[in-house]
Amino acid sequence: MARKILIVDDALVDRQNLERILSGAGHVVLQAESGEEALASARAHRPDVILMDVNMPDLDGFATTRRLKSDGATKDIPVVFVTGKNQKADLAWGRMLGARGYVAKPYTREDILAQLEG
């Protein structure tokens, strides 16, 4: 089943890699390069899933997720962190914020696609 997926990452190469994986699997891909842009896109397009980086300038992925989950219009959109931050504390914090999953970089195509099945 094709899904609409929002990729949020300040690094162009990471967004392009995820887009290649997801569009190759038949999904519709939206992109945002900042937390603020992600908030606006999530409200406007209502993606089925958001793949969120943690390390971004200004509004990081944790703060962006906190705001998504506190907004009635976006609180039910599943968030999966895709990040280089791979400490147990980061994973626990992501789950506390309501994230559905956590994928550490470097990841495989299978790692990403498995997150869409839940």
Protein Blocks (a to p, Z undefined) as FASTA:
>chain_A
ZZddddddfblklmmmmmmmmmmnopacdddfbfklmmmmmmmnopabdcddfbdghiaf
klmmmmmmmpmklmmpccddddfblcfklmmmmmmnopabdcdddddfklmmmmmmZZ
